[in-house]
Structure formats: structure tokens, C-alpha cells
């Protein structure tokens, strides 16, 4: 029987998100975004299981208690931010910890896109030994700058980080940079361990590694179940 569901939140259509309120077992959402992106759905669906943000960089319980976080190494973060701000001043550079998003510097693109966040320079961030950067977002003005920017990042030989293409922001290319340890597979394993479950007892909706696939609509079509199992609901076992 499946005892835990993992859902790729970034791939869900709005209609599919509504199905989350009709599941009768713990649900973990995974997103490449910050926890704030999950908060409305967690509240609406009354989810209590651990959740995953920043592509696996943060595993936390609703309410904020951290189970695990994989922060970017400080030397790599400082090198990265300093180089991009120096050589690509038109790129919008933001970075985030668990609770906040920051602008490394304000420029024309950050103002045009109205990107959220307080301006916090890399020097200010590094002055706080407790600061843990979980993701850097680079929004590029156009496709022509993407290749030279990627070449610069490769030449920096940043240790302990991974760089991937993110979804476009208002038509502008985006690169997401996280710790090399921030992976969906690692986060799924940590959640399963926290829940004291084997991966064989878990299933995944979306492109999630190491999990048997499941269809949310199929799971909710038999009976309108809730995540908290309201009185009178019927438990449906999944093979």
C-alpha cells in the first residue's frame, strides 16, 4: 500500500492542485521555488508532511521547522555574485534563504520586472555567519547574453554548486544555481527517512526520480477523500 505521495508542484495545472485536498495520505510537494510558492496550497490542502523547496535544497515542515538544508558554499557564492555583478551588470541577480529573497543590486531589469526582495549586497550577506543561501536566480535580459554568461560561470569553476536553466521570467531567460547536494532524489530520501518509510511505500506524481508513478486524478476519482481523513470518509488502499 502506498503510504506517502510526492508531487512535482511545478508541473501541476491549477485544476490538478485542487485534487490535493481529496487525498487521504501524507503529501509532499516539491518545487524549484521558495517555500512561499507552496504556502497557499499547503494551507488549503491542510498538508502536514515535510515539504521540499529550492529543488531539494530545503526540506521543512509546514510551520517552518527545517529538517535539512543544503546551502551554497560561501566561497563559491561570493565568487559567483562578485563576477556576475562585475561583468554582467544588466543581469538581474537575486538570491534567497529559507524566508526571504534578496536583490544583490537593483538595476533596470529588476525594476522593470518588479522583482521582489530587499537589496542586500554580497558583502552584507557574507558578514552574517548564519546566512544560508539556498538558491541564486540570474534573470538575463536576452538570449544573446546567455551563452557568454554560461561561459563565465563555467570558467569560475565553482565548487559544490549546480547550474540549470529555469523557467523564463516574463520572457527573459533564467539560470538557477543551488548546492550540488540540492537534488529531488536526495530530498525524497530524507522525507522518506523522516516519515520512517521505505521508498517502495511511496509514489510520485510528475517526473520524480526513484518513485513509482501515480495519477492524482485516478487516486481521487473513486472517493472524495481529504488529506486529514474527515469523519465518514473511506480509505482506499493503493497497490
C-alpha positions in Angstrom: 0.0 0.0 0.0 1.2 3.5 -0.8 1.7 5.5 2.4 3.3 8.7 1.1 2.8 10.8 -2.1 5.4 13.1 -3.6 4.1 15.7 -6.1 6.1 17.8 -8.5 4.3 21.0 -7.8 5.8 23.0 -10.7 4.3 20.6 -13.2 0.7 20.8 -11.7 -2.0 22.6 -13.5 -4.4 24.6 -11.3 -7.1 22.0 -11.7 -4.7 19.3 -10.5 -3.7 21.4 -7.4 -7.4 21.3 -6.4 -7.1 17.5 -6.2 -4.7 17.7 -3.4 -7.5 18.4 -0.9 -9.0 15.0 -1.7 -6.1 12.7 -0.8 -6.2 10.5 2.3 -2.4 10.1 2.9 0.6 12.4 3.5 1.6 14.6 0.6 4.9 16.2 0.0 5.2 18.9 -2.6 8.4 19.6 -4.4 9.3 22.9 -6.1 12.3 24.7 -7.5 10.9 27.9 -6.0 10.9 29.2 -2.5 8.6 27.9 0.3 6.3 30.9 -0.2 5.2 29.4 -3.5 3.9 26.3 -1.7 2.3 28.1 1.3 -1.2 28.7 -0.1 -1.6 25.1 -1.3 -0.2 23.7 2.0 -2.8 25.8 3.9 -5.7 25.0 1.5 -5.0 21.2 1.4 -4.1 21.1 5.1 -0.8 19.3 4.4 1.3 18.3 7.4 4.0 16.2 5.9 7.5 17.5 5.1 7.7 19.8 2.1 10.6 20.4 -0.4 11.7 23.8 -1.9 14.6 25.1 -3.9 14.8 21.9 -6.0 15.7 19.8 -2.9 17.8 22.5 -1.2 15.3 22.8 1.7 13.3 20.1 3.4 11.0 21.5 6.1 7.7 21.0 8.0 4.8 23.3 7.4 5.3 26.0 10.0 8.9 26.4 9.1 11.0 23.8 11.1 13.9 22.8 9.0 14.6 19.1 8.6 17.6 19.7 6.2 19.0 22.5 4.1 21.8 22.4 1.5 23.3 25.9 1.3 25.6 27.1 -1.4 29.3 27.1 -0.2 30.2 30.6 0.9 33.4 30.9 -1.2 31.5 29.8 -4.3 28.6 32.2 -3.6 30.9 35.2 -3.1 32.8 34.4 -6.3 29.7 33.9 -8.3 27.9 37.1 -7.2 31.0 39.2 -7.5 31.8 38.0 -11.0 28.2 38.4 -12.3 27.7 41.8 -10.8 31.1 43.0 -12.3 30.9 41.5 -15.8 27.2 41.3 -16.4 25.7 44.4 -14.6 22.5 44.2 -16.7 21.6 40.7 -15.3 19.1 40.7 -12.5 20.7 38.8 -9.6 18.6 37.6 -6.7 19.3 35.1 -4.0 17.3 33.5 -1.2 17.4 31.9 2.2 14.5 30.0 3.7 12.4 33.0 4.4 13.4 35.9 2.2 14.5 36.8 -1.3 17.2 39.5 -1.8 18.4 41.6 -4.7 22.2 41.6 -5.0 21.8 45.0 -6.7 19.0 47.0 -8.3 19.2 47.7 -12.0 16.9 48.4 -14.9 15.8 44.8 -15.3 14.9 44.3 -11.6 12.8 47.4 -11.7 11.1 46.6 -15.0 10.2 43.1 -13.7 9.4 44.4 -10.2 11.3 41.5 -8.7 10.6 41.2 -5.0 13.3 41.4 -2.4 15.3 43.8 -0.3 18.6 45.0 -1.7 21.4 43.1 0.2 24.9 43.2 -1.2 27.1 40.1 -1.2 29.3 41.8 1.4 26.4 42.3 3.7 25.3 38.8 3.3 28.7 37.3 3.9 29.1 39.4 7.1 26.4 37.3 8.7 27.9 33.8 9.5 24.4 32.4 10.0 23.3 33.4 6.5 22.5 30.3 4.4 21.9 31.0 0.7 19.7 28.2 -0.8 19.4 29.5 -4.4 20.7 32.2 -6.7 18.5 33.3 -9.6 20.0 35.0 -12.7 17.5 36.6 -15.0 19.2 37.5 -18.3 18.0 40.5 -20.4 18.1 38.5 -23.6 19.3 35.2 -25.2 22.4 36.8 -26.6 23.9 37.2 -23.1 23.0 33.7 -22.0 26.0 31.9 -23.7 28.7 34.3 -22.5 27.2 34.3 -19.0 27.2 30.5 -19.0 30.8 30.5 -20.3 31.8 32.8 -17.4 30.1 30.6 -14.8 31.9 27.6 -16.2 35.3 29.3 -16.1 34.8 30.2 -12.5 34.9 26.5 -11.6 32.6 27.0 -8.7 32.9 24.1 -6.2 29.8 22.4 -4.8 27.2 24.1 -7.0 25.0 23.1 -9.8 23.6 25.4 -12.5 20.4 24.7 -14.5 18.1 26.5 -16.8 14.9 27.7 -15.1 11.6 28.8 -16.5 11.6 32.1 -18.3 10.7 35.2 -16.3 8.4 37.4 -18.4 10.1 36.1 -21.5 13.7 36.5 -20.1 16.0 33.5 -19.8 16.7 32.4 -16.2 19.5 30.3 -14.6 19.0 28.7 -11.2 22.1 28.0 -9.1 21.9 25.7 -6.0 24.1 23.5 -3.9 25.2 20.3 -5.7 23.6 18.4 -2.9 20.2 20.0 -3.6 18.5 17.3 -5.6 15.0 16.0 -5.7 16.3 12.4 -5.2 18.2 13.4 -2.0 15.2 15.3 -0.7 12.8 12.4 -1.3 15.1 10.1 0.6 15.3 12.5 3.5 11.5 12.8 3.6 11.0 9.1 3.5 13.5 8.6 6.3 11.8 11.3 8.4 8.5 9.5 7.8 10.1 6.2 8.6 9.1 4.7 5.2 10.9 2.8 2.5 10.8 4.3 -1.0 8.7 1.3 -2.0 5.9 2.6 0.1 6.0 6.0 -1.7 4.7 7.1 -5.1 5.3 10.2 -7.2 3.1 12.4 -9.4 5.3 14.1 -12.0 8.9 13.5 -13.1 10.3 12.4 -9.8 13.3 10.0 -9.5 13.2 6.6 -7.8 9.4 6.6 -7.3 6.6 4.5 -8.8 4.4 6.9 -10.8 0.9 7.7 -9.8 -2.0 9.7 -11.3 -3.6 12.2 -8.9 -6.9 12.2 -10.8 -7.1 8.4 -10.6 -6.4 8.5 -6.8 -9.3 10.9 -6.2 -11.8 9.7 -8.7 -13.0 6.8 -6.5 -14.0 8.8 -3.5 -13.6 12.4 -2.4 -11.0 11.9 0.3 -9.3 14.6 2.3 -5.7 14.8 3.4 -6.8 14.7 7.0 -9.5 11.9 6.5 -12.7 13.6 7.7 -15.2 11.5 9.6 -17.2 9.3 7.3 -14.5 9.2 4.6 -13.5 5.8 3.1 -9.9 4.7 2.9 -8.8 3.5 -0.5 -5.7 1.2 -0.5 -3.3 1.7 -3.3 -1.4 -1.3 -4.6 
